[in-house]
Amino acid sequence: MRDTGTMHDRMEMAATGRICIVANLKSGRNSRDAAAVDAAAEVLGAEVLACTRPDQLGATLDKAVARRPDMIVSAGGDGTAVATAAKLLGTGIAMAVLPFGTFNYFARGLGLDPDPAEAARQIAAGRIEPRRLGQVNGQIFLNNASVGVYPRILKEREAIYRRWGRRRLMAHWSVVRSFLRFRRPMRVRLGTGDGTHHRKTALVFVGRSDFQLARFGLAGGEAIKAGGFAVLVVRAESRGELFRRVARLAAGAVEEGVDYDLIQGDRLDLELPGKRRMLLAYDGEKRKMEGPLRFAMTEEELRLVMPRERE
C-alpha cells in the first residue's frame, strides 16, 4: 500500500493563470442557481463553459481541456467531479471542485465550504496536491464504488427524480423502495493480497473517501489515508437484516464484525460466480461492466486543489 504521508512536502501553490469552470447545469441545485456559478467565476476570474444535458458533459470537458488552462474547476455534483478527474488525470492541468450537487461528498471531504462563492475563495488561496485515484477496470472513482443493492438504488432514484425532481428526500425514498424489493443476497468471491474470501451479502462497498466513512461511523479511514481501499462487506442476507443494518447506521450504532466485515488493501478482485456482467455504482453513477472487477490505484496523479486550511 502506498504511503501518502509525504504528500504535504509535494504541495504547490494553486495556479493563478487561466482558469476554466465547467458547469453542469443539471446537477442538483445548480439547475436553479446559475447565478452562483457566475459569482464563483468572478471570484476566480474564470471563463465558464456550461452544459445543460448529461450527454454534453464529456464534450464540454474536451473543449475545456483543448484550451489548455492552468486549472479546470468542476461545478456540479460528485458525478461531474469524477468525469472531470478522469479527463484531467495525467494531463498536468490542475483540478478544483465547486459544490453544486445533491450530496457533494468529494467537495466536503476536501474541506470546501458549501457556499460556492466561499469555496471559490478557498480555491483561489489554495494549494495543489498530487493524488492517485481509485479505479475499477479502468473506470475512475473518487468516493466509492459498489455492487449489490446500491446500484439498484441508483436505478430507482433516477425514476423518482424524473417524476419528483432532485431532492434529498426523494433520494432517501429510493433507498426504502429498493430495500422493499430486495430478494436474495449475492454470492461474492473477493481476491486480495491475503487470499480469497467468499461471502453472501447484499452489498460490497469499496470506499476511497475517509470523510464519507467517518460521516457514517464506519471503519476503514486509515486504509484510505494510507493510499488504499476500505472494502466493506455488509452482513445482510435477507430484507430484514438489510433494514436492521441501515437502522443501526442511521443511529450511528454500526460495528465492524457485527454489521459488516472490513477488508483493507490497495488491490481487490471481485467476482460474482456464474455472472459475467455486473451493475457497478460509482460516485452516484452506474454502468454495466464485464467481470471480474479489478480495483487498483492509478499510476498517474491528479493535481488536486486543496483549501489551505487542510494543512
N, C-alpha and C positions, 0 to 999 in steps of 0.2 A: 504494500500500500504506500502511496506517495505522501510524504510529509510536506504539508503546506505551511509549516511554521515559519519558514524563512520568507514568505510572500511579502511581509511588510518591508523587508530590505529592498525588494524589487519594484516597489511602487514608484510612480512618477506623477507629476502634475497633470491634471486633465487638460486635454487640448484646448487651446484658445483660438484656433484658426477657424476654418469653415465648419459650420455645424448644420446638419440637416435633421429635421424632425419628420419621421414617418408616422402619420396619424391614421389609426384605424377607426373611422367614424361610426362603425357598427359595433364597437366593443364597449359593453356595459354602459355607463352613464355618458361616455364620450359622444354617443349619438345625440345627446341632448345638450352637450356642453362644449361645442366647438370653440366658444369664446375663451375657454380655459386654455386650449391649445395655443391660441394667439397670444394670450398673456404669457405663457411659458416661452413662446418663441421670442417675445420682446425681451424677456429677461436674458435669454441666451444669445440674442442676435442671430437667430437661426432662420433658415428657409424651411417652409412647411410643404411636404408632399403628402396629400391625403388620398385615401381610398374609401369608397363607400360600400363595396361588396367584398366578402371574404375572398372570392377568386381573383381580386385585384391586388391583394397584398403582396404576393410574390413579385409581380411585375413592378409594383411601386418600389419595393426594396431593391430590385435590379436597377431601376432608374437612379435611386439614391446612391448605390454603390458605384455606378458608372461615373458619377460626378466627383468621385474620389475626395469626399470631405475628410476632415480630421476626425469627426465624430458623427455617428448616426444615433439619434435618440428615438427609442421605441415608445410611442404614445398609444397605449392600449392596455389590454389585459395580459395574462400570462401566455395566451396563445400567440399574441402579437410579439411578445418578448422572445419566445422560443424560435419563432420564424426569423426574427432579426438576428438572433445569436447564430443560427445555422448559416445565415448568409455571410456573417462577418467573421466567423471563426477562421483564423489563419490569414485574414486579409491585411492585418495591421491597422485597420480602422477601429477606433475606439467605439464602444457601445455604452449608452446610458439608457435609463428607463424612466418614463413618467407614468404614474399610476392612474389609469383611466378605466380599468376593468371592474369586474364584479368582486373578486377576492384579492387580487394583487399580491399573492404570496411572495413572488420573486422580489418585487419592489419593496415590500415591507421587510423582507428578510435582509435586504441591503441597508435598511435603516432610513429609507427615504420617507419624507413627510407625505401624508395622504393628499395634501393640497398641492395640485400640480405646479402652481407658481412658486411655492416654497421649495418643492422638490427641484425645480429648475435652478433656484438659487444654490441649493446644495450641490447640484451637478456642476454649476459654474465654478464653485470653490472646491470641487472635489479632486480626488486623485485617481490614478489608473492602476488597477491591479491585474496582472496576468492570471487567468484562471482556466483550468481544464474543466471540461463539461462531461456530464454523463451521456452515454449513447447506447442505443439498443439496435442492433442490426443496421447501424449507420444513421439511425434517427436520433437527433439531439434532443435532450430534455433537460430542464433546469430545476424543477421542483421534485417531480416524481413520475414514475411510470408504473403501470399495474395491469394485471389480468384478473378476470373474475367479475365480481358483481359491480365494481366501479365503472368499467366501460359500459355496462348495461345502464347504469345510472345516467351516463352522459347521453345515451340514445334517448332515454326517457326525458331528460332535461331539454333536449333540442325540441321535442314535440311540444312540451309545456311552454317553452319560451316563444315558440311560433304563435301559440294561442294567447298567452297571457303577458308576454313581454319578459325582458331580462331583469328579474328581481331576485334578491336573496331568498325571500320566502318561497318563490317558485323552485329555486334550486333545492331547498330543503324538502319540499313536497316531492320532487323527483326521486329523492332517496327513499322516502317512505313507500312510494309506488313500486319502486324496483325491488325493495325487500319483500313486499307482499307477493311479488311474482317469483320469488326465489324458490327453486325446486330441489336441486341436489348440488352437492359440492363438486369441485374439480379434483381429479387425481393429478398431482403435480410431481415432477421429478426435477430437483434443483441440484445442479452441479457446481461445487465451489472448490476452493483450494484444499479444503479439509475433507473432501469426499462428496458422496451423493446422498441427498436427503429425499425421502418420499413422504408426501403429505396429502391429506384430503382437506380441502379448505374452500371457503367462499371467495377468498381474496389473497393475492400476493402483491404486496405494495413495496416498490423499490424507491427509497427516499434519497433525495440529494439536497434537501432543504432542512438544515438543523432548526431554523425558525419555525417551520411548519410542524416538525415533530414536537418541539418544545411547547408550541401553542396548544397541542392536544395532550400533553403529558406523556409522550411516547419516548421510549429509549432509542438510542442509536445516533444521537447528535455527535458524539465523539468520533465515530467512524466517518461521518461526513466531514468534520473539521480536519480529519487526517487525510482527506482526499479520496475517500471510498464511498461505498453504498451502505445504507441501513436497509436490510431486507426484512420486512415484517410479514409473517405468515399468520393470518387470522385463524384462531381456533374456533371455527364455526362450521359445522357440517349440516345444520338444519336452520330453518327460518327462525325458530325460537331462539337458538343460540346467537344468530346474527343480530336480532333485536336486542338481546341482553348485552352483547358486546358494545353495540352503539349506545345503549343507555348508560353503560358504565363509562364510555368515552365522553358522553355529554356531561356526566357528573364528575369527570376528572379522576375516575377511580380505576382506570385500566392498569393492569400489571403484566409485565413481561413474565412469560412462563405460565400465566393463568389465562389471559385473553389473547395472547399472541406469542409466537416464537420469533426471536431476533437472530438473524444471520448477518455477519459483517464481513466486508471484503471489497476489493476493487474489481472483481470479476465474478460473473454469475451466468450460468447457462440454465435456461428454464424450458421445460418441455411438458406438454400435455400428452401423455401416451395415447396413441390412436388418433390424434388430431394433428393435421399438417398446418392448418391456418388458425390463427388466434386473433381475437379482437383486443388490441392494445390501446390503453388510455395513456396519454402523456400530457401533462400540463394543461388539462382541460380539453384537449383534442383527442381524437381517436382515429385508428386506422386498422385495417386487416393486415396481418403480417405472417409470412411463412415462418414456421418453427424450424429448429429451436430458436428461442430468443437468446441472443448473446449480449450481455451487458458488460461494458468496459468504459474506462475513461478515455477521452480523446487525447491524442498525442499533441495536436495543435492547441494553442491557447487563444482565449478571447481576451482582448484588452477591455476590461470592465471598469466603468467609472463608479467609484465608491464615495459616499459622503465622508468628509474629513473627520466627522465625529466618530466614525467607526474605528479610528486609530486608538 
